Amino acid sequence: MPSLIKQKYWDISRELQQWKNILLGNDHTFRDVVLKDQLRSPKAVVPVSGETAKRAAAAVRWLVAAQNATPDGGVSYGYFPISPASGWEVSYPETTGYIMTSLVTFARLTGQSELMDRAYRMAQWEANIQMSSGAVQGGKVTTHDKQTPAAFNTGMVLDGFVSILQERDDSTIFLAAERAGRFLVNDLNDKGMFRTNGAFVSAKSIKTYNVLCAWAMHRLGELTGKTLYSDGAIRAVEGALKLRQKNGWFAENCLDDHQRPLTHTIGYTAQGILEVGIAAGRDDFVEASECCLQGILPNIGENGYLAGRFDSDWRPTVRWVCATGSAQIAIVAYRLAELRGNQDYRAAADKLVNYLKAIQRIDTGIDGIDGAMAGSYPITSAYMTGGYPNWATKYFLDALMLQAQHSGLMLTAA
């Protein structure tokens, strides 16, 4: 009990300091954004239908600005006005990895070749800073002597490498992809779990959401024709399924609180299992992802509101929205709608995306805010507090591209 009281004290202290920084800081525009959020209940947000192309282009422009904010070709961790950096953070290898895939996809859809070039620069940077083991470091970019490996980060960068290699031949990136793939295969234990979680998440031996790495591994197997990688992907999904409850909820599935996982990590798990299931023709994998989605669906409000954490009975445990997770759940719903022909899944995805459009700001005149998606809503909530992490905008963009596809809309260059 004393430890819980102490933790509560420090949580309140941090929150008070954040509010002091917001209210007394020099960034008046960000203060206005925060106060507007606080005056509107998450459950009272009025969704925005339409504007899909406009919102997607704004998200792409923000990702471009996030890359421009760094000197090395990587993508900034995000824009955090009240952090010690007071704005754009340094590059973040993990999410730069799968941002490559988003930009490649948008470039294919719109013919915006500049984005392909940008993604290629990201891949060159990732190959240059890759650890000798083939792993990708955890955390924000650092010097080689301070790098520590993380399986999840390795999988996300591998995903980007494969997307680039599908567009361009590059021996350096190909070798980097193979090194990453071998690291992941060797990191699997006999239960199909990745061992190397890294130093930047809670100390727990199992992180079920690592299964998203399996999708990148399977893609590498398809690209190279080597079953080593695709077989490893199957083992990883089979390992994750051992932690699934009958109601579709997964245990050991959060960055920090396994009793109440974020929709963010729930989305990682559902997507990884689903995509490997589709690629490998394993309907049992697809059914597991679908069961997870079905547990979430009753909790999606008519306006697209979805709480940010859920317990093992699919009961919401917070009132705020994990915007990143809502976008990820929408992606899974769109993919299953396409696969199953279930229009209820598409309707749920549209609700989630239209809610996110309503909380995306495009009118502040600040490059770090316009087009971005906050980590949570309100932005002062307990996930990525006070900022715009790059992966929130990446997943929002991915969801918008799928909404456009399902609506028969043409996207336009950013």
N, C-alpha and C positions, 0 to 999 in steps of 0.2 A: 504493500500500500504506500509506504513512504516514497518508493521509487516512482509510482504513478503520479503522486502529488508533485514530485520534483519535475517530472516530465511535463506535466500540465503547466507548471509555473514557467518553464523555459519556453513552451509553445506560446503562451500568452505574451511573454516578454518579447519574443521574436515578432509576433503579430503587431504589438504596439510600436516597435521600432520601425517596422515596415510602413505603418500608417504615418508615423512621424516623417519618414523619408519622403513619402508621397505628398503629404500636405504642406510640408515646409521646403520641399525641394524646388529646384529651379525649372523643372520641366512642367510647365503649367498645362500644356496640352495633354500630357499623360495623366496629370491629376484630374483633368476634366473627364477623360475616358474612364478612369477608375470610379469617379463619383457617379457618372451616368450608369455604370454597371451596378453600383450599390443601390441606386434608386429603383432598379427594376429587378423583380424576383425572377430567378431562372425559369420558374414555371409560367411566367407571364410574357415571355418573349413572343413577339409576333413573327412567325416565319416569313421568309421571302421566297415566293415561287417565281420561277423564271430567273433571268439574269445569270444563267449558268456560264455562258461564254465570258461575260463581263467579269464575273467573280474569279473564274479560272485564270484569265489573263492577269488580273491583279495579283493573284497568288504567285504566278510565274515571275512577275516583275519583282515581287518581294524576294523570292529565292535568288534571282539575279543580283539584287542589291546585297543579299547576305553573302554571296560569293565575292562581290566587289569590295565588301567591307574587310576582307582578309588579304594579306600580301602573298599567299602561298598557293592559291588555286583551290583550296578547300572551302567549305561553306561554314560561315559563322555558326556557332552553337545556337545563337539566337540574339534577340534584342531585349535587353533587360535594363530599363531606364534607372531602376533604383539599386542595381547591383554595384559592386566596387568598380566594375568597368564603365558604369554610367552609359550604357548603350550597347553597341555591338560587342559580342564576345569573340574570342579567338576561334579558330577552326575546330570542328568536331568530326574526327574520322568516321565514327560509327554511322552517323546519319548522312554524312556526305555520300556514303556508300549507296544507300537506297534512294537518295535524291537523284543520283545519276539515272536510275531507271525511270523516275517520274519525268525528268527532262527529256530523255530519249523518247518516251511515249508521246509526250506533248509535241515534240519536234516531228515525229512521224505523222501525227494527226493534222498538224498545221503547216508543215513544210518550213518551219522556222529553223533553218540549218544552224544558226548561231548557237542555239541551245545544244545541239549535238557537239559543237566545238567546246562549249563550256563543260559539258559532261565528260568529254575526253580529257580536258585539263584536270578535272577532278580525279579521274582514273590514274593519270600520270602521277599526280601528287600522292595518291593512295599507294601506288606501287613503290614510290620512292621512300615512303616512311614505314612500309611494312616491316614487321619484325623478322629476324632471320629464321625463326621457327615457322613462318608462314602466318602467324597470328596477326591480328590487328589489335593495337593498344586499346585499353579502356580509358575513358575520360577524354578531356580536351587535349588537343595536340600538345606534345611535350618533346623534349630531346630524347634521343635513342636510349641514353643511359637511365632514363627515368620511366621508360615504357613498361607496362605490365600487360600481359595478354588477357583477352576476353573472348570466349567462344562466340557469344552473341554478336559482338561487334565484327568479328571475322566473317560471320555469315552475311551480315548486312553489306559489307564491302564486297564480298564475293558476288552478291546479287548484282551490284553495280558493274563489276567487272564483266559478268556474263552479258549484261545488256549492251555494254560497249562492244564486246567481241562479236556480238550478232550483227553489228553495223560496220566494224572496222577490223582489219587484221593488224595485230600489234603483238609482236613476240614477247615484249617486256610485260605487257598486261596479261598475256596468256600464261606466262610462267608464274606471275603473281597469283593468278586465279588458281592454278594447279597447286601452288604452295598452300594457299588458303584452304583449298578443298582437302588436301592431305592432312593438314592440321586438324580440321574438323572431324574427319574420319577417325584419326588416331585419338581424338579427345573423347570419343564415345566410350562409355564403360559397358560392362556386360549386360546392363539393364536398359541400354539405349539412351542413357542420359549423358549430357555433356558435363565434363568435370570442371572446366575452367570458367568460372563465373566472373572473375575479375574483382578488383578492389573497390569498385565504385557502386556496388549494390550491397544489400544486407548479406551478412555471412550466413548462408544457407546452402547446403550441399546440392539441393535440387532447385532449379528454376524451370518450370514447365514451359514457359514462353520461349525458351531457347529453341523449341521445335520449329520456330520460323526459319532457323538456319537450314532446316531440311529442304525447304523449297529451293533455296539457292544451290544446295548440293545436288538436288535432282536436276536442276537446270544445267549445272555444269556437266553432269553425267550425259545429258542429252546433247550438249554442245561437243563434248569430246568423244562420245561413244564408249566411255569407260564406266562399266557397271559398278566399279568401286564406289563411286560417288552416289549413284542412284540407290544402290543397296544400302549405303550408310543412311541415306535419307529415309528409307523405309524403316530401318531399325530405330531411328530417332522418333518417328511418328508412333510406332508400336510402343516405344517406351513411354511417350506422353500419354497414350491411351490407358495405361495402367493407373493413371492418376485421375481418371474421369469418373464422376459419380453418375448414377442412372439418370439424373435430371440434366446432365450436360455440363455441369459445373466442374472445373478442374482445380485440384488441390495444388499447393506449392507453386502458385501461379501469380506472384507479384514481386515488384521490386523491393517492397519493404513490409508488407502486411499480408501474410498468406491467408489470414482469416477473412479478409475483405479486399480481394484483388481489385485493382483498377480496371475499368473498361479498356484501358490502353493495353494492358498485358493480356486480358481476355481476348482482345482483338488480335494480338500477335499470335496467340495459340490457335484460335479458330481459323485464321487465314493460313497459317503454315500447314495445318492438318488438311484443310480443304484443298489447297493448291497441289499438294503432293498427291492427294487422293484423285484429283482430276487428271493429273499428268500420268500417274501410274495405273489408272483404271481400277483403283481400290474404292469401291462404293462404301465399304465399312468405314473408311476414313471420312468420306464425304458425309455419311450419316452422323458421325460423331460431331463434326462441325455444325451440321444442321441442327442437331439436338441442342448444342450450345446456343445457337441463335434463337431457337424456339423458347429457351429459358429466358432470354432477354426481351423478346418481342412484347409480352404483356406489360412491360415496364416503360415502353416508349409512349409518351404522351401524344395527344392529337397534334400538338404544335412541334413535336420532335424532341421535347425535353427527355433526357435520359440521365439519371443519377450517375455519379462517377465511380462508385464502388458498390459491390454486391457481396453478400455473404453466401454461404453454401446452399441456402434455400431460395436463392435469387431474390432476396429482400434487399432493397437499397439501404445503405448505411450512412450516406451523406446526402445533402440537398444540392450541393454544387455539381456542375457538369464537368467531366473530363472531356474537353472538346476534341482532343486527339483521339480518345477512345471512341467517341460517337462517330467520327469519320471512319475509323477502322471497322466498326460494326456495320456501318452503311456499306462499305466495300464488300464485306462478306455477304450481306443481304443481296446486293446487286448480283454478285457472282452466282449465288444459289438461285436467285430468280431466273437468271439466264439458263442455268443447268436444269432446274426442275420445272421451269415454266410456271412458277408460282407468283402470281401478281401481288399477293399479300406481302411477299418479301420485298418486291420493288416498292410498294407503297410505304413500307416501313423505312426503307433506305431513303426515299424521297423526303420523308418527314425529318429524318435526322439531318440530311444535307441542307434542307431549307431552313432549319433552325440555325445551323452553323453560318449560313449566309447572313442571317440577321445579326449575328454577333461579330462578323468580320467588319472591320472598319476600313473604309476606302476614301475617307474625306478629311483626314487630319493634316495633310501636307507634310507628314513625317515619313521618310523612307522606311524607318524601322517598324512602323505601325501599319501603314496603309497596305492592304492586301494580305496581311499576316493573320494567322489564327493564334489566339492565346492558348496556353497550355490547358487552362481551365476557365470556367465562367461561373461567377464573376472572377476577374483576373487576380483578385486577392485570395482566391481559394487555395487549397492545400496541395495542388499539383503544379509544379513550375510557377510558383507564386510570383506575380508581378512581372511576367514577361511572356515573350513570344518565341518558344523554342522552334528551331527550324523544322523538326519532324511533325509538329502540329500542322504547319502549312503544307508540308509534303503530302500528308495523308488527306487533308482537305482537298488538295488538288487532285489526288487520285480518285477521290469520291466524286468530285465534279466531272472528271473525264468519263466516269462510268455513268453518271446521270445523263450526260450529253449523249452517250452511246445508246442508252435505253430510251431516250426521248427523240432520237433521230436528229439531233442538233449538230451543226457544224461549229467547231471551235475556231477562234481566230487567233492569229499571232499576237503575242503580248507586246 
